[in-house]
Amino acid sequence: MGASELPEWARLNRAHWDEKVPVHVASEFYDLSPLRAGEGRLYPIEESELPAVAPEGWSGLRVLHLQCHFGADTLVLAQRGAEVVGLDFSMPAVRQARELATELELDDRSRFVCADLYDARHALPDPGGFDVVYTTWGTIGWLPDVAEWARIVAWFLKPGGRLYFADGHPAGWIFDDAPSDAPAAALDGGPARFPVAAYPYFATEPFAEDDDRDYADPEASIAASRTMEWMHTVGDTVTALIDAGLRIDFVHEHDSVPFRMFEVLEQRADGMWAWPQTAWLPLGLSIAATLPEE
């Protein structure tokens, strides 16, 4: 589908993510030095949970990474022996992923495809071809139809294949940073402004945003700042996967995320961002599911 044929939300979001690619590649947030040293790591949540998804390790598994951005996490799994395919709607991201794969000498175990997620079955006609579908951090919130997303996941999985999903918790996404003139609460380490409720949890219409900030580089300003995002409740996401024929293996809620979701969050020793004192609300959500063999 050409750019002129895309709906407005897809054009806006693609332009936004196209511009982010060089910012992210150059940022400290996406530290590629462990990957380049042959010791790529995922975030602590994934590292702790993925052994349940691939209990015998990644060697020989076929993995589809949906919304893979510029392929850093995709190539971590390739380093561990998986045969990986990354799919993303941003051509600059896909080009960067291919360059990184070549640099790391992982071309033989990786392939990157540029396509909108909803065109994935046409761009990659491989039904039932994957042992694992992997998708994490900043994914379904950019998609209007979570039920179709779940059907696409199921379409690509082999019988017995598994999905691993991790993202920001929708209970967290209802908030936004408090305005600078809001009163601050006294906490150990100084005053802080807690986020305020800004978006309805059960929203069915997209949220139109105009924000030039970037989570990976506080100094960056993104010119293509207009985006459209959607709220998908935990119930909607889990039910979509069940309706698509998958069996839910676990649903985990987490008190941290790998990015600074709100200004009040503090970075822990493991690099994750969490509430400064009490874990007020979940910040992260992860789901594993299996396509039954019968």
N, C-alpha and C positions, 0 to 999 in steps of 0.2 A: 504494500500500500504506500503510495507516494505521500509526501508531506502535505500536498494540497488536498488529499482525500481524507486526512486524519480529522477527527472531531477536535473542537477547540481545546478541550482538556488535554488531549494527547499532544497537540502541537505545543501548548504552553509548557507542559511538564517535560517534554523532550528537549526543548530549548534550554530549560533550566538545568537539566542534568548534563546536556552537552557542555555547557559552560563550566560546570563543576569539575569536569574530569581533570583538566590540567591543575586546578587548584588542589584537588585531592591528591594527585600523584606527587605534588611537590610538598605536601603538608607533613608535619610531624605526626599527625593523627594516624595517617596510613604509613606507618613505619615499615618499609619493605626490607630493611636490613636483615631480619631473621630469615625471611623467605629467600633472599639472595645468598644467605649463608647455608641454605639447605635445611633450615630448621624453622620453617614457617609454623606459626601458631594461630589458632582461632581464639575467640574470646573465651574467658573461663566458663561461661554457661555452656557453650557448645562443647568445649573440651570435656566437661564433666558428664554431658548427656549423650554424646555421640557414640561412646562404646556400647550403649544399649541399642543403637540403630545399626551399627556394624560391629557386632561382638567378636567377629573373627578378623577384624582389621579391614583396611581399604584395598589391599592388593587384589587386583583383578575385578573389582566392582565397577560397573558402569554408573556414573553419577551425572545427573542433569541438574545444573545450578541455574534456577530461574531468577531473573533480575540480578545478574551477577556483577553489575557495575564494571570496573576495569579488571576483574578477574583475580584479585589477590587471594581471596578465600578459595576460589575454584582451584587455583594452582597449589594451595596448601594441600588439598586432597589429592591432587596429581602427584605431589612429592611423596605422598604416603602410599602410592601405588595404584590409585584409582585411574580409570579411563574417564575423563571428564568432558562434558559439553557445557559451555556457558552460553546463556542467552540473555541479551539485553537490547533495549530499544534505542540506545545511544550509539551511533556509529563511532564517535570519538572514543567512547569507552571500549568498544570492541576492538578498535585498532590498537589501543593501548594494551589491552589484554593479550592480543596476538604478539605484540612486540615483547611484552614481559615473558610470555611463554618461550619465545625464541631465545631471549637472553638467558633464561634459566634452563635451556635445553630440554624443555618439556613439550615440544611440538608433537612428539610421537604419542603423547598421552592426553592431548588437549585439543579442543576445537571450540571456536567462538563464533556465534551466529548472531547477526543483528536482525532483530524482529520485535515487533510489539508482542507482548505476552499473549494477547488474544489471537494472534496469528501463528502461535508456536506450532500448532499441528500441521500447518501448511509449510512453514519454514523448515521444520524438522520432522518429516513424515516417518516416525519410528515408533509406532504404537507398541506398548508393552516392552520397550527396549531397555529400560533402566532398572537397576537394583535399588537406587536411591534417588529421590528428588529432594534437593536441598535448596532452601530459600530463607534468608535471614536479614533482619535489620533494615527497615525502610522499604517494605515490599507492598503488602496488600493495601496500605493506606493510599497508595497512588492508583488504585484500581477501583472502578465503579461497581464491578459485579464479582462478588466473592464466590458465588455459586459456580460461575463459569470457571473461575480460577481453580476451584476444587476439582471440577470435571477434567480440566486439562492435566492436573497433577495425576489423577487416576488413569487417564488415557496413556500417559507415558510410563507408568509403572508396570513391571513384570508382576505376575501373580506371586505373592509373597514379598514384593518390593515395599519399601518404606519411604514415607515422607518425614523430613525433619524441617520444622518451621520455628523460627524465633523472631520476635519483633517487640516493639514497644507495646505495653499493655494499653488497651483502649481506655481503661479507667484513668490512666495517666494522660492520655491525649485530650481529655475534656478540659485540661488546664492550660494556662499560658502564664508567662512571667508577669508578676504584678507591675503596674506602672511605677516609675521612679519616685513618684510623690506618695506612694502608699506607705502606711506605717510599717515599721520593721519590728519583728519579734526578737526578743533577746535570747541568744543561744550561746553556748560555749564557743568561744572564738570570735564573738562579736555579733552585732545585729544582722538579721537577714530578712528578706521579704519573701514570704511564701507565695507560690503561684496561686492564681485566682481562677475560679470556674469561668470558662469562656465558650465552651462548645457543648452542645447536648449529646449525651451518650447515645441516645436512640435516633440521632439524625439520619435522615434518608437522603437529603440533598447534599451535594458537595460543598466543602468549605473553600471559598476563593480567598487566596492569600496573596499578599504583596510584601514580601520580606526579602531584603537583599543580603541578609546575614548567611553565613555558612558555618555549619557545626564543626567542620574540620579545621577551619582557619578563621579565627575571630577578626583578623585584619582584612579579610577578603570582602569584596562587595560584588554581588552577582547582578549583572544588568538585567538578565532575563528573570526578574524576581517574581513575576506573577505565576502562580501555580493553582492547581485544584486537587483537593484531597478528600478522601471519604472516611467515615467512621464505620468500622465493622466490629460489632460487639463480639465478646467471647462466644456467646450462644450462637450468633450467626455463623461464625467461622467454624466452630465445631460441628454444627448441624450441616453446613455445606459439605464438609468432608464426609460425614456419615451418609448423606444423601447421594454423594458421588460413589459410594460403595466401599469406603475405607473403614477400617476398624480403628478406633482411637486407642492407642497404647498408653499415653499419658498426656496430661495437661498440667503444666507447672507454671506457677507465678513466681516472679523474682523481685527482689527489693533493689535491683540495680540494673543499669543498662550501660552499653559501652560508649555512650556519648553524653554530653552534658545537656540532658533533656530540659532542665530548668537551672537558672542561675544559682539557686540555693543549694543544689546538689554539691557534694564533696567527693573528690576522687580518692578511692581506696588504694591500698598498697598493690592490689591486683590489677589496677588500671580502670576498674569499673567505677561508675558514678552512682552514688546512693544518697539517701536523705541524711542530713547532718546528725540527727540523733535517732528518734523513733522512726521506724519504717511505716510512714503514715498510710501509704497506699502502694499497691504493686506498681512497679515501673516496667517490668518485662514479662513476656508471655512466651512459653515454648510448648510445642505440640509435636508428638510423634504419632504416626498412624501407619497402618499396614493394609495393603490391598490383599484380601484373603485369597488363598489358592483355590478355593472352591466357591 
